[in-house]
Amino acid sequence: MSDASDPSQSRVGRGIFIVGLCLQASVLFGLMGTVRGMRHALEILGSDGISDQTLLGAAINEVLASSVIALLGNIIGMLLMFFALWLYRLRERWMYLWSLAISILFFPLGLPLLVFCLVKRREFAKAEAKYI
């Protein structure tokens, strides 16, 4: 376990948290890929009443691949955020608020992060009082 009072360790922890937070955006890219793939699949089905199974399979593969990549990015980002808070003992208010927002938005996957933040909420409040 690291000590949050060490500035270099805090900086590394903040960087890990921010990378995890940015990976949460992968869900949006996955959603765009899913919509694009479904649109392509529907165009294949609607063209001339004839559906080419290989083209349709490729479009469905695109939908599934983008969904899996988005889900993996979300899980990795959530884990990075959790470990930055837990391992580096970071208790900054902005991290607490972002963690709550992300864990509620992605509820089933964010449940461990949500529980951690709710259990440790007094530590976040103490850290904020220390900076005032």
N, CA and C atoms as an extended XYZ file, in Angstrom:
396
Properties=species:S:1:pos:R:3:atomname:S:1:resname:S:1:resid:I:1 pbc="F F F"
N         0.830       -1.180        0.000 N   MET     1
C         0.000        0.000        0.000 CA  MET     1
C         0.874        1.243        0.000 C   MET     1
N         0.464        2.224       -0.736 N   SER     2
C         1.215        3.466       -0.837 CA  SER     2
C         0.673        4.479        0.147 C   SER     2
N         1.485        5.448        0.429 N   ASP     3
C         1.082        6.541        1.292 CA  ASP     3
C         0.669        7.714        0.419 C   ASP     3
N        -0.539        8.219        0.637 N   ALA     4
C        -1.059        9.299       -0.205 CA  ALA     4
C        -0.334       10.612        0.039 C   ALA     4
N         0.435       10.710        1.125 N   SER     5
C         1.139       11.954        1.402 CA  SER     5
C         2.388       12.116        0.527 C   SER     5
N         2.871       11.048       -0.074 N   ASP     6
C         4.025       11.120       -0.966 CA  ASP     6
C         3.569       11.731       -2.297 C   ASP     6
N         4.100       12.907       -2.688 N   PRO     7
C         3.620       13.587       -3.896 CA  PRO     7
C         3.789       12.774       -5.175 C   PRO     7
N         4.888       12.046       -5.308 N   SER     8
C         5.082       11.278       -6.549 CA  SER     8
C         4.087       10.122       -6.633 C   SER     8
N         3.803        9.488       -5.508 N   GLN     9
C         2.819        8.402       -5.501 CA  GLN     9
C         1.416        8.945       -5.760 C   GLN     9
N         1.106       10.112       -5.205 N   SER    10
C        -0.202       10.730       -5.448 CA  SER    10
C        -0.371       11.071       -6.919 C   SER    10
N         0.708       11.553       -7.527 N   ARG    11
C         0.640       11.910       -8.945 CA  ARG    11
C         0.417       10.669       -9.813 C   ARG    11
N         1.099        9.585       -9.482 N   VAL    12
C         0.903        8.337      -10.218 CA  VAL    12
C        -0.528        7.840      -10.033 C   VAL    12
N        -1.012        7.884       -8.803 N   GLY    13
C        -2.389        7.454       -8.528 CA  GLY    13
C        -3.410        8.285       -9.266 C   GLY    13
N        -3.209        9.605       -9.288 N   ARG    14
C        -4.118       10.481      -10.036 CA  ARG    14
C        -4.091       10.151      -11.528 C   ARG    14
N        -2.897        9.886      -12.042 N   GLY    15
C        -2.783        9.525      -13.460 CA  GLY    15
C        -3.525        8.243      -13.780 C   GLY    15
N        -3.393        7.247      -12.913 N   ILE    16
C        -4.109        5.982      -13.117 CA  ILE    16
C        -5.615        6.214      -13.062 C   ILE    16
N        -6.053        7.033      -12.120 N   PHE    17
C        -7.485        7.329      -11.998 CA  PHE    17
C        -8.003        8.021      -13.256 C   PHE    17
N        -7.245        8.995      -13.768 N   ILE    18
C        -7.673        9.732      -14.957 CA  ILE    18
C        -7.707        8.831      -16.187 C   ILE    18
N        -6.732        7.923      -16.311 N   VAL    19
C        -6.756        6.962      -17.429 CA  VAL    19
C        -8.005        6.077      -17.322 C   VAL    19
N        -8.310        5.623      -16.114 N   GLY    20
C        -9.514        4.820      -15.907 CA  GLY    20
C       -10.773        5.592      -16.243 C   GLY    20
N       -10.795        6.861      -15.877 N   LEU    21
C       -11.941        7.710      -16.179 CA  LEU    21
C       -12.100        7.901      -17.688 C   LEU    21
N       -10.988        8.085      -18.385 N   CYS    22
C       -11.034        8.242      -19.848 CA  CYS    22
C       -11.485        6.955      -20.533 C   CYS    22
N       -11.100        5.818      -19.973 N   LEU    23
C       -11.531        4.549      -20.572 CA  LEU    23
C       -13.042        4.352      -20.479 C   LEU    23
N       -13.666        5.068      -19.568 N   GLN    24
C       -15.123        4.981      -19.491 CA  GLN    24
C       -15.773        5.510      -20.763 C   GLN    24
N       -15.069        6.378      -21.488 N   ALA    25
C       -15.589        6.906      -22.754 CA  ALA    25
C       -15.633        5.837      -23.838 C   ALA    25
N       -14.955        4.721      -23.630 N   SER    26
C       -14.977        3.651      -24.631 CA  SER    26
C       -16.386        3.119      -24.853 C   SER    26
N       -17.237        3.277      -23.860 N   VAL    27
C       -18.625        2.849      -24.016 CA  VAL    27
C       -19.305        3.658      -25.114 C   VAL    27
N       -18.996        4.941      -25.187 N   LEU    28
C       -19.600        5.771      -26.225 CA  LEU    28
C       -19.120        5.366      -27.614 C   LEU    28
N       -17.824        5.049      -27.731 N   PHE    29
C       -17.309        4.588      -29.019 CA  PHE    29
C       -17.914        3.232      -29.392 C   PHE    29
N       -18.097        2.384      -28.402 N   GLY    30
C       -18.741        1.095      -28.648 CA  GLY    30
C       -20.175        1.260      -29.100 C   GLY    30
N       -20.871        2.229      -28.515 N   LEU    31
C       -22.244        2.502      -28.920 CA  LEU    31
C       -22.294        3.001      -30.356 C   LEU    31
N       -21.348        3.872      -30.715 N   MET    32
C       -21.304        4.355      -32.097 CA  MET    32
C       -21.035        3.204      -33.067 C   MET    32
N       -20.129        2.297      -32.711 N   GLY    33
C       -19.843        1.147      -33.560 CA  GLY    33
C       -21.028        0.211      -33.676 C   GLY    33
N       -21.762        0.053      -32.588 N   THR    34
C       -22.947       -0.802      -32.608 CA  THR    34
C       -24.021       -0.218      -33.517 C   THR    34
N       -24.258        1.074      -33.395 N   VAL    35
C       -25.267        1.729      -34.239 CA  VAL    35
C       -24.846        1.651      -35.707 C   VAL    35
N       -23.572        1.889      -35.979 N   ARG    36
C       -23.079        1.823      -37.363 CA  ARG    36
C       -23.227        0.409      -37.925 C   ARG    36
N       -22.876       -0.588      -37.136 N   GLY    37
C       -22.983       -1.971      -37.594 CA  GLY    37
C       -24.419       -2.408      -37.804 C   GLY    37
N       -25.315       -2.001      -36.918 N   MET    38
C       -26.727       -2.354      -37.084 CA  MET    38
C       -27.328       -1.658      -38.306 C   MET    38
N       -26.918       -0.418      -38.518 N   ARG    39
C       -27.393        0.295      -39.702 CA  ARG    39
C       -26.929       -0.412      -40.976 C   ARG    39
N       -25.673       -0.841      -40.942 N   HIS    40
C       -25.138       -1.567      -42.096 CA  HIS    40
C       -25.885       -2.889      -42.294 C   HIS    40
N       -26.167       -3.602      -41.208 N   ALA    41
C       -26.887       -4.876      -41.308 CA  ALA    41
C       -28.297       -4.664      -41.852 C   ALA    41
N       -28.970       -3.608      -41.410 N   LEU    42
C       -30.318       -3.335      -41.904 CA  LEU    42
C       -30.306       -2.907      -43.362 C   LEU    42
N       -29.268       -2.215      -43.789 N   GLU    43
C       -29.151       -1.865      -45.206 CA  GLU    43
C       -28.985       -3.120      -46.050 C   GLU    43
N       -28.228       -4.082      -45.546 N   ILE    44
C       -28.033       -5.340      -46.277 CA  ILE    44
C       -29.350       -6.094      -46.393 C   ILE    44
N       -30.102       -6.125      -45.287 N   LEU    45
C       -31.391       -6.823      -45.312 CA  LEU    45
C       -32.399       -6.128      -46.220 C   LEU    45
N       -32.328       -4.807      -46.290 N   GLY    46
C       -33.302       -4.060      -47.082 CA  GLY    46
C       -32.953       -3.886      -48.547 C   GLY    46
N       -31.781       -4.317      -48.949 N   SER    47
C       -31.382       -4.085      -50.337 CA  SER    47
C       -31.931       -5.178      -51.256 C   SER    47
N       -32.788       -4.779      -52.159 N   ASP    48
C       -33.325       -5.643      -53.222 CA  ASP    48
C       -34.014       -6.906      -52.708 C   ASP    48
N       -34.326       -6.977      -51.453 N   GLY    49
C       -35.021       -8.142      -50.919 CA  GLY    49
C       -34.160       -9.387      -50.845 C   GLY    49
N       -32.912       -9.294      -51.213 N   ILE    50
C       -32.012      -10.439      -51.179 CA  ILE    50
C       -30.964      -10.168      -50.105 C   ILE    50
N       -30.772      -11.132      -49.238 N   SER    51
C       -29.777      -10.924      -48.189 CA  SER    51
C       -28.607      -11.878      -48.394 C   SER    51
N       -27.444      -11.299      -48.478 N   ASP    52
C       -26.222      -12.083      -48.589 CA  ASP    52
C       -25.766      -12.427      -47.176 C   ASP    52
N       -25.708      -13.709      -46.876 N   GLN    53
C       -25.403      -14.129      -45.515 CA  GLN    53
C       -23.992      -13.749      -45.074 C   GLN    53
N       -23.042      -13.730      -45.993 N   THR    54
C       -21.681      -13.365      -45.602 CA  THR    54
C       -21.589      -11.878      -45.251 C   THR    54
N       -22.277      -11.034      -46.030 N   LEU    55
C       -22.290       -9.607      -45.716 CA  LEU    55
C       -23.022       -9.328      -44.406 C   LEU    55
N       -24.133      -10.026      -44.212 N   LEU    56
C       -24.894       -9.863      -42.980 CA  LEU    56
C       -24.085      -10.343      -41.778 C   LEU    56
N       -23.380      -11.452      -41.942 N   GLY    57
C       -22.526      -11.964      -40.866 CA  GLY    57
C       -21.404      -11.006      -40.524 C   GLY    57
N       -20.831      -10.358      -41.531 N   ALA    58
C       -19.769       -9.380      -41.287 CA  ALA    58
C       -20.309       -8.170      -40.526 C   ALA    58
N       -21.514       -7.739      -40.862 N   ALA    59
C       -22.113       -6.599      -40.167 CA  ALA    59
C       -22.426       -6.953      -38.714 C   ALA    59
N       -22.924       -8.145      -38.484 N   ILE    60
C       -23.212       -8.586      -37.116 CA  ILE    60
C       -21.917       -8.745      -36.332 C   ILE    60
N       -20.874       -9.204      -36.989 N   ASN    61
C       -19.566       -9.320      -36.341 CA  ASN    61
C       -19.057       -7.943      -35.904 C   ASN    61
N       -19.280       -6.939      -36.731 N   GLU    62
C       -18.878       -5.572      -36.391 CA  GLU    62
C       -19.633       -5.083      -35.154 C   GLU    62
N       -20.916       -5.397      -35.072 N   VAL    63
C       -21.725       -5.006      -33.921 CA  VAL    63
C       -21.197       -5.668      -32.655 C   VAL    63
N       -20.960       -6.963      -32.727 N   LEU    64
C       -20.493       -7.697      -31.546 CA  LEU    64
C       -19.094       -7.268      -31.120 C   LEU    64
N       -18.218       -7.042      -32.094 N   ALA    65
C       -16.847       -6.641      -31.762 CA  ALA    65
C       -16.823       -5.284      -31.072 C   ALA    65
N       -17.589       -4.339      -31.578 N   SER    66
C       -17.595       -3.014      -30.950 CA  SER    66
C       -18.210       -3.072      -29.556 C   SER    66
N       -19.195       -3.922      -29.356 N   SER    67
C       -19.797       -4.062      -28.029 CA  SER    67
C       -18.823       -4.686      -27.042 C   SER    67
N       -18.080       -5.689      -27.478 N   VAL    68
C       -17.109       -6.346      -26.596 CA  VAL    68
C       -15.965       -5.397      -26.244 C   VAL    68
N       -15.484       -4.653      -27.223 N   ILE    69
C       -14.399       -3.693      -26.955 CA  ILE    69
C       -14.868       -2.629      -25.974 C   ILE    69
N       -16.086       -2.150      -26.136 N   ALA    70
C       -16.623       -1.148      -25.214 CA  ALA    70
C       -16.747       -1.711      -23.805 C   ALA    70
N       -17.218       -2.933      -23.692 N   LEU    71
C       -17.368       -3.552      -22.380 CA  LEU    71
C       -16.019       -3.778      -21.711 C   LEU    71
N       -15.040       -4.225      -22.470 N   LEU    72
C       -13.697       -4.422      -21.909 CA  LEU    72
C       -13.078       -3.095      -21.462 C   LEU    72
N       -13.247       -2.049      -22.261 N   GLY    73
C       -12.749       -0.730      -21.880 CA  GLY    73
C       -13.403       -0.235      -20.608 C   GLY    73
N       -14.694       -0.488      -20.489 N   ASN    74
C       -15.410       -0.085      -19.291 CA  ASN    74
C       -14.907       -0.833      -18.063 C   ASN    74
N       -14.727       -2.124      -18.174 N   ILE    75
C       -14.267       -2.932      -17.035 CA  ILE    75
C       -12.853       -2.530      -16.635 C   ILE    75
N       -11.975       -2.364      -17.606 N   ILE    76
C       -10.589       -1.976      -17.301 CA  ILE    76
C       -10.564       -0.588      -16.664 C   ILE    76
N       -11.340        0.339      -17.205 N   GLY    77
C       -11.404        1.682      -16.629 CA  GLY    77
C       -11.926        1.674      -15.206 C   GLY    77
N       -12.958        0.884      -14.959 N   MET    78
C       -13.520        0.790      -13.613 CA  MET    78
C       -12.495        0.213      -12.638 C   MET    78
N       -11.769       -0.815      -13.083 N   LEU    79
C       -10.737       -1.404      -12.223 CA  LEU    79
C        -9.608       -0.415      -11.932 C   LEU    79
N        -9.191        0.339      -12.940 N   LEU    80
C        -8.145        1.336      -12.717 CA  LEU    80
C        -8.588        2.406      -11.725 C   LEU    80
N        -9.817        2.851      -11.860 N   MET    81
C       -10.331        3.843      -10.917 CA  MET    81
C       -10.378        3.276       -9.499 C   MET    81
N       -10.860        2.052       -9.382 N   PHE    82
C       -10.962        1.414       -8.067 CA  PHE    82
C        -9.589        1.240       -7.427 C   PHE    82
N        -8.641        0.729       -8.195 N   PHE    83
C        -7.313        0.494       -7.628 CA  PHE    83
C        -6.573        1.796       -7.324 C   PHE    83
N        -6.816        2.849       -8.101 N   ALA    84
C        -6.194        4.144       -7.783 CA  ALA    84
C        -6.707        4.652       -6.443 C   ALA    84
N        -8.003        4.483       -6.196 N   LEU    85
C        -8.561        4.925       -4.921 CA  LEU    85
C        -8.118        4.031       -3.766 C   LEU    85
N        -8.065        2.741       -4.018 N   TRP    86
C        -7.774        1.787       -2.957 CA  TRP    86
C        -6.279        1.675       -2.684 C   TRP    86
N        -5.502        1.442       -3.728 N   LEU    87
C        -4.077        1.178       -3.560 CA  LEU    87
C        -3.302        2.434       -3.174 C   LEU    87
N        -3.627        3.560       -3.791 N   TYR    88
C        -2.902        4.801       -3.516 CA  TYR    88
C        -3.562        5.634       -2.422 C   TYR    88
N        -4.690        5.169       -1.932 N   ARG    89
C        -5.437        5.837       -0.850 CA  ARG    89
C        -5.738        7.295       -1.178 C   ARG    89
N        -6.116        7.528       -2.394 N   LEU    90
C        -6.463        8.882       -2.810 CA  LEU    90
C        -7.879        9.184       -2.344 C   LEU    90
N        -8.058       10.347       -1.741 N   ARG    91
C        -9.363       10.709       -1.206 CA  ARG    91
C        -9.729       12.146       -1.576 C   ARG    91
N        -9.543       12.495       -2.823 N   GLU    92
C        -9.891       13.836       -3.271 CA  GLU    92
C       -11.371       13.882       -3.630 C   GLU    92
N       -11.981       15.022       -3.380 N   ARG    93
C       -13.426       15.165       -3.552 CA  ARG    93
C       -13.861       14.926       -4.998 C   ARG    93
N       -13.089       15.452       -5.960 N   TRP    94
C       -13.476       15.276       -7.360 CA  TRP    94
C       -13.437       13.811       -7.753 C   TRP    94
N       -12.512       13.045       -7.174 N   MET    95
C       -12.455       11.607       -7.466 CA  MET    95
C       -13.684       10.894       -6.898 C   MET    95
N       -14.083       11.321       -5.720 N   TYR    96
C       -15.265       10.743       -5.082 CA  TYR    96
C       -16.506       11.001       -5.941 C   TYR    96
N       -16.678       12.227       -6.386 N   LEU    97
C       -17.866       12.571       -7.172 CA  LEU    97
C       -17.886       11.855       -8.520 C   LEU    97
N       -16.739       11.810       -9.199 N   TRP    98
C       -16.675       11.098      -10.480 CA  TRP    98
C       -16.896        9.596      -10.280 C   TRP    98
N       -16.344        9.053       -9.218 N   SER    99
C       -16.522        7.625       -8.955 CA  SER    99
C       -17.982        7.289       -8.702 C   SER    99
N       -18.657        8.132       -7.930 N   LEU   100
C       -20.086        7.910       -7.700 CA  LEU   100
C       -20.873        7.999       -9.005 C   LEU   100
N       -20.594        9.020       -9.799 N   ALA   101
C       -21.328        9.207      -11.051 CA  ALA   101
C       -21.115        8.028      -11.999 C   ALA   101
N       -19.880        7.614      -12.168 N   ILE   102
C       -19.577        6.509      -13.087 CA  ILE   102
C       -20.159        5.197      -12.581 C   ILE   102
N       -20.043        4.945      -11.275 N   SER   103
C       -20.532        3.673      -10.747 CA  SER   103
C       -22.054        3.591      -10.796 C   SER   103
N       -22.743        4.712      -10.662 N   ILE   104
C       -24.205        4.701      -10.783 CA  ILE   104
C       -24.607        4.574      -12.246 C   ILE   104
N       -23.886        5.259      -13.137 N   LEU   105
C       -24.201        5.198      -14.560 CA  LEU   105
C       -24.047        3.778      -15.111 C   LEU   105
N       -22.987        3.100      -14.689 N   PHE   106
C       -22.739        1.725      -15.135 CA  PHE   106
C       -22.978        0.782      -13.958 C   PHE   106
N       -24.199        0.797      -13.430 N   PHE   107
C       -24.496        0.185      -12.149 CA  PHE   107
C       -24.032       -1.264      -11.964 C   PHE   107
N       -24.392       -2.180      -12.794 N   PRO   108
C       -23.979       -3.548      -12.449 CA  PRO   108
C       -22.461       -3.695      -12.375 C   PRO   108
N       -21.752       -3.069      -13.302 N   LEU   109
C       -20.289       -3.169      -13.292 CA  LEU   109
C       -19.671       -2.261      -12.232 C   LEU   109
N       -20.339       -1.178      -11.908 N   GLY   110
C       -19.795       -0.211      -10.969 CA  GLY   110
C       -20.141       -0.461       -9.513 C   GLY   110
N       -20.797       -1.575       -9.233 N   LEU   111
C       -21.215       -1.847       -7.856 CA  LEU   111
C       -20.050       -1.893       -6.860 C   LEU   111
N       -18.923       -2.564       -7.165 N   PRO   112
C       -17.815       -2.545       -6.195 CA  PRO   112
C       -17.279       -1.140       -5.939 C   PRO   112
N       -17.184       -0.326       -6.971 N   LEU   113
C       -16.707        1.048       -6.811 CA  LEU   113
C       -17.702        1.869       -6.001 C   LEU   113
N       -18.986        1.665       -6.234 N   LEU   114
C       -20.019        2.373       -5.496 CA  LEU   114
C       -19.971        2.009       -4.015 C   LEU   114
N       -19.863        0.724       -3.717 N   VAL   115
C       -19.785        0.277       -2.325 CA  VAL   115
C       -18.539        0.853       -1.660 C   VAL   115
N       -17.411        0.811       -2.351 N   PHE   116
C       -16.168        1.352       -1.793 CA  PHE   116
C       -16.323        2.838       -1.454 C   PHE   116
N       -16.882        3.608       -2.379 N   CYS   117
C       -17.031        5.047       -2.154 CA  CYS   117
C       -17.992        5.339       -1.012 C   CYS   117
N       -19.065        4.580       -0.918 N   LEU   118
C       -20.017        4.817        0.155 CA  LEU   118
C       -19.443        4.419        1.519 C   LEU   118
N       -18.674        3.354        1.567 N   VAL   119
C       -18.058        2.940        2.822 CA  VAL   119
C       -16.990        3.936        3.258 C   VAL   119
N       -16.232        4.470        2.323 N   LYS   120
C       -15.118        5.374        2.627 CA  LYS   120
C       -15.494        6.857        2.538 C   LYS   120
N       -16.772        7.195        2.470 N   ARG   121
C       -17.182        8.586        2.255 CA  ARG   121
C       -16.682        9.527        3.346 C   ARG   121
N       -16.541        9.046        4.569 N   ARG   122
C       -16.030        9.913        5.648 CA  ARG   122
C       -14.558       10.246        5.432 C   ARG   122
N       -13.813        9.324        4.866 N   GLU   123
C       -12.408        9.614        4.566 CA  GLU   123
C       -12.296       10.691        3.494 C   GLU   123
N       -13.212       10.664        2.515 N   PHE   124
C       -13.216       11.712        1.495 CA  PHE   124
C       -13.568       13.055        2.121 C   PHE   124
N       -14.503       13.080        3.067 N   ALA   125
C       -14.890       14.313        3.740 CA  ALA   125
C       -13.741       14.853        4.590 C   ALA   125
N       -13.002       13.964        5.252 N   LYS   126
C       -11.857       14.384        6.060 CA  LYS   126
C       -10.755       14.963        5.173 C   LYS   126
N       -10.557       14.347        4.036 N   ALA   127
C        -9.521       14.832        3.110 CA  ALA   127
C        -9.882       16.206        2.594 C   ALA   127
N       -11.175       16.453        2.350 N   GLU   128
C       -11.588       17.763        1.873 CA  GLU   128
C       -11.384       18.809        2.985 C   GLU   128
N       -11.701       18.448        4.216 N   ALA   129
C       -11.528       19.390        5.332 CA  ALA   129
C       -10.044       19.714        5.547 C   ALA   129
N        -9.171       18.786        5.253 N   LYS   130
C        -7.738       18.996        5.419 CA  LYS   130
C        -7.225       20.056        4.447 C   LYS   130
N        -7.831       20.141        3.252 N   TYR   131
C        -7.372       21.102        2.239 CA  TYR   131
C        -7.936       22.496        2.452 C   TYR   131
N        -8.992       22.630        3.235 N   ILE   132
C        -9.645       23.929        3.431 CA  ILE   132
C        -8.873       24.771        4.411 C   ILE   132
